[in-house]
């Protein structure tokens, strides 16, 4: 593989296996505390893996997790990673209105900033739920002090996506003169469509050589950074199996045993940094 000259962005959505949208139909939020908490051990394993490869990343922490795992949030920051916000209750934005969203963001920010003693700059919506119907959420984020967002996936999907959105980092001008810098999850153009790559279920579904080719293509041919994302539960083959519909179980568990090995290969093959650091040093700001 030719050496990539562009630094990419590595991100982790810090949530547990029972928080995911795939299981929202069978696990109510009021039941979350009944499930064994595995996010601490799994996130620490991710931190150890990143330390091994001298990689720093952005960890988008769910407020619900930060409330129960205070020490973990401090460990993430103390290891040199950026701590971002993933909302509080992992509720897709389109399941509520502007008032509900603002309350969720403020709740999460209050919890996380109280732990860290510093301002949060970056946000990622649960399930990439900033869509054409919820673009108003960007104005809320800017009003609440966020500078950077990674919530708009430029793909066709049943739960998220704006397929004609820009594929690479860009500044979005908002109402009242506001602005926010968007860093979308990575896609490659094939046959006139944006194909998602390099994160979550797509990382698990594709063979490693497909993911590495896609990142190299973005870096070397398009001269753009890749945005990779993962969840701590994706390296946990021993997590409880949730009795959910087949499609939900496929999305959550498919190739879960391959994630750590693929991540290790990616960490060693490419250059990485946190999202805010990358955008601070880009020509966009």
JOKA-V17197 format. One record per residue. N is the residue number from 0. PSI is psi in whole degrees, 0 to 359 (none if undefined). OMEGA is omega in whole degrees, -180 to 180 (NA if undefined). Layout:
n->N psi->PSI omega->OMEGA
n->N psi->PSI omega->OMEGA
This chain:
n->0 psi->131 omega->176
n->1 psi->145 omega->-178
n->2 psi->128 omega->178
n->3 psi->134 omega->-178
n->4 psi->350 omega->-177
n->5 psi->137 omega->175
n->6 psi->133 omega->-180
n->7 psi->175 omega->-178
n->8 psi->127 omega->178
n->9 psi->133 omega->-179
n->10 psi->152 omega->179
n->11 psi->126 omega->175
n->12 psi->108 omega->-173
n->13 psi->94 omega->179
n->14 psi->167 omega->-179
n->15 psi->171 omega->-175
n->16 psi->331 omega->-178
n->17 psi->359 omega->178
n->18 psi->343 omega->-166
n->19 psi->151 omega->-179
n->20 psi->332 omega->-180
n->21 psi->333 omega->-178
n->22 psi->8 omega->-177
n->23 psi->334 omega->-180
n->24 psi->346 omega->-178
n->25 psi->348 omega->178
n->26 psi->113 omega->177
n->27 psi->148 omega->-180
n->28 psi->329 omega->180
n->29 psi->347 omega->-178
n->30 psi->358 omega->-174
n->31 psi->320 omega->-177
n->32 psi->352 omega->178
n->33 psi->347 omega->-175
n->34 psi->144 omega->179
n->35 psi->128 omega->-179
n->36 psi->120 omega->-179
n->37 psi->358 omega->-174
n->38 psi->329 omega->-180
n->39 psi->306 omega->-178
n->40 psi->322 omega->-179
n->41 psi->319 omega->179
n->42 psi->322 omega->177
n->43 psi->325 omega->176
n->44 psi->320 omega->176
n->45 psi->316 omega->179
n->46 psi->318 omega->178
n->47 psi->319 omega->179
n->48 psi->316 omega->179
n->49 psi->320 omega->178
n->50 psi->320 omega->180
n->51 psi->325 omega->-178
n->52 psi->9 omega->179
n->53 psi->45 omega->-179
n->54 psi->133 omega->172
n->55 psi->145 omega->-171
n->56 psi->178 omega->170
n->57 psi->126 omega->178
n->58 psi->109 omega->177
n->59 psi->107 omega->-171
n->60 psi->132 omega->174
n->61 psi->132 omega->-179
n->62 psi->323 omega->179
n->63 psi->322 omega->178
n->64 psi->315 omega->-178
n->65 psi->326 omega->-180
n->66 psi->327 omega->-176
n->67 psi->345 omega->-175
n->68 psi->60 omega->-176
n->69 psi->315 omega->-178
n->70 psi->323 omega->-180
n->71 psi->316 omega->-180
n->72 psi->319 omega->178
n->73 psi->322 omega->179
n->74 psi->321 omega->179
n->75 psi->311 omega->-179
n->76 psi->318 omega->-179
n->77 psi->336 omega->179
n->78 psi->1 omega->176
n->79 psi->10 omega->179
n->80 psi->155 omega->172
n->81 psi->137 omega->173
n->82 psi->120 omega->176
n->83 psi->181 omega->-176
n->84 psi->136 omega->178
n->85 psi->23 omega->-174
n->86 psi->180 omega->-180
n->87 psi->306 omega->-168
n->88 psi->13 omega->179
n->89 psi->41 omega->177
n->90 psi->123 omega->175
n->91 psi->140 omega->-175
n->92 psi->323 omega->-177
n->93 psi->356 omega->175
n->94 psi->358 omega->179
n->95 psi->199 omega->177
n->96 psi->186 omega->-176
n->97 psi->321 omega->-180
n->98 psi->315 omega->-180
n->99 psi->318 omega->-180
n->100 psi->314 omega->-179
n->101 psi->319 omega->178
n->102 psi->318 omega->179
n->103 psi->314 omega->-180
n->104 psi->314 omega->-179
n->105 psi->321 omega->178
n->106 psi->311 omega->-179
n->107 psi->313 omega->-179
n->108 psi->318 omega->179
n->109 psi->317 omega->-180
n->110 psi->310 omega->-173
n->111 psi->316 omega->-180
n->112 psi->330 omega->176
n->113 psi->325 omega->178
n->114 psi->316 omega->-172
n->115 psi->330 omega->-174
n->116 psi->26 omega->178
n->117 psi->163 omega->-177
n->118 psi->141 omega->174
n->119 psi->141 omega->-177
n->120 psi->337 omega->-170
n->121 psi->145 omega->-177
n->122 psi->147 omega->169
n->123 psi->126 omega->-178
n->124 psi->144 omega->172
n->125 psi->133 omega->177
n->126 psi->31 omega->177
n->127 psi->46 omega->-167
n->128 psi->19 omega->165
n->129 psi->106 omega->-179
n->130 psi->184 omega->180
n->131 psi->331 omega->-180
n->132 psi->345 omega->-176
n->133 psi->29 omega->179
n->134 psi->337 omega->177
n->135 psi->340 omega->-179
n->136 psi->331 omega->178
n->137 psi->321 omega->177
n->138 psi->319 omega->178
n->139 psi->315 omega->-179
n->140 psi->315 omega->179
n->141 psi->319 omega->179
n->142 psi->330 omega->180
n->143 psi->5 omega->171
n->144 psi->3 omega->179
n->145 psi->141 omega->178
n->146 psi->329 omega->-172
n->147 psi->145 omega->179
n->148 psi->150 omega->175
n->149 psi->64 omega->-172
n->150 psi->354 omega->-176
n->151 psi->110 omega->-179
n->152 psi->117 omega->-176
n->153 psi->61 omega->-178
n->154 psi->169 omega->170
n->155 psi->126 omega->-180
n->156 psi->155 omega->-178
n->157 psi->337 omega->-178
n->158 psi->345 omega->-176
n->159 psi->180 omega->172
n->160 psi->142 omega->169
n->161 psi->94 omega->-169
n->162 psi->335 omega->-180
n->163 psi->13 omega->176
n->164 psi->155 omega->177
n->165 psi->144 omega->-176
n->166 psi->343 omega->-172
n->167 psi->168 omega->-178
n->168 psi->137 omega->-177
n->169 psi->159 omega->178
n->170 psi->132 omega->175
n->171 psi->124 omega->176
n->172 psi->136 omega->-173
n->173 psi->183 omega->178
n->174 psi->157 omega->177
n->175 psi->29 omega->177
n->176 psi->7 omega->-180
n->177 psi->169 omega->177
n->178 psi->156 omega->175
n->179 psi->143 omega->-180
n->180 psi->124 omega->-178
n->181 psi->133 omega->176
n->182 psi->98 omega->-175
n->183 psi->152 omega->168
n->184 psi->154 omega->-169
n->185 psi->145 omega->173
n->186 psi->159 omega->168
n->187 psi->150 omega->-179
n->188 psi->121 omega->177
n->189 psi->124 omega->177
n->190 psi->39 omega->176
n->191 psi->8 omega->-179
n->192 psi->153 omega->173
n->193 psi->120 omega->-180
n->194 psi->122 omega->-178
n->195 psi->140 omega->180
n->196 psi->163 omega->163
n->197 psi->30 omega->175
n->198 psi->151 omega->172
n->199 psi->229 omega->-179
n->200 psi->332 omega->179
n->201 psi->323 omega->175
n->202 psi->320 omega->-180
n->203 psi->324 omega->-175
n->204 psi->317 omega->-175
n->205 psi->148 omega->169
n->206 psi->153 omega->-178
n->207 psi->320 omega->-176
n->208 psi->332 omega->177
n->209 psi->316 omega->179
n->210 psi->315 omega->-180
n->211 psi->322 omega->176
n->212 psi->317 omega->-178
n->213 psi->316 omega->180
n->214 psi->318 omega->178
n->215 psi->322 omega->178
n->216 psi->314 omega->179
n->217 psi->316 omega->-177
n->218 psi->312 omega->-170
n->219 psi->324 omega->-177
n->220 psi->316 omega->-179
n->221 psi->352 omega->179
n->222 psi->44 omega->-178
n->223 psi->153 omega->177
n->224 psi->151 omega->172
n->225 psi->149 omega->174
n->226 psi->110 omega->180
n->227 psi->141 omega->178
n->228 psi->151 omega->177
n->229 psi->170 omega->176
n->230 psi->143 omega->179
n->231 psi->327 omega->-180
n->232 psi->345 omega->-178
n->233 psi->353 omega->174
n->234 psi->14 omega->-174
n->235 psi->88 omega->179
n->236 psi->350 omega->-177
n->237 psi->9 omega->180
n->238 psi->153 omega->178
n->239 psi->143 omega->177
n->240 psi->123 omega->-177
n->241 psi->128 omega->178
n->242 psi->87 omega->-176
n->243 psi->170 omega->176
n->244 psi->155 omega->-174
n->245 psi->315 omega->-177
n->246 psi->319 omega->179
n->247 psi->317 omega->179
n->248 psi->322 omega->178
n->249 psi->313 omega->-179
n->250 psi->324 omega->-174
n->251 psi->319 omega->-170
n->252 psi->346 omega->-174
n->253 psi->124 omega->176
n->254 psi->27 omega->-178
n->255 psi->334 omega->-180
n->256 psi->350 omega->-178
n->257 psi->348 omega->-170
n->258 psi->311 omega->-175
n->259 psi->316 omega->180
n->260 psi->318 omega->178
n->261 psi->318 omega->179
n->262 psi->318 omega->179
n->263 psi->319 omega->178
n->264 psi->318 omega->179
n->265 psi->318 omega->-179
n->266 psi->325 omega->-179
n->267 psi->339 omega->-172
n->268 psi->337 omega->-174
n->269 psi->167 omega->179
n->270 psi->143 omega->-173
n->271 psi->155 omega->172
n->272 psi->167 omega->177
n->273 psi->159 omega->-175
n->274 psi->311 omega->-177
n->275 psi->320 omega->179
n->276 psi->317 omega->178
n->277 psi->312 omega->-176
n->278 psi->328 omega->176
n->279 psi->326 omega->-175
n->280 psi->3 omega->179
n->281 psi->170 omega->180
n->282 psi->359 omega->-177
n->283 psi->335 omega->-174
n->284 psi->none omega->NA
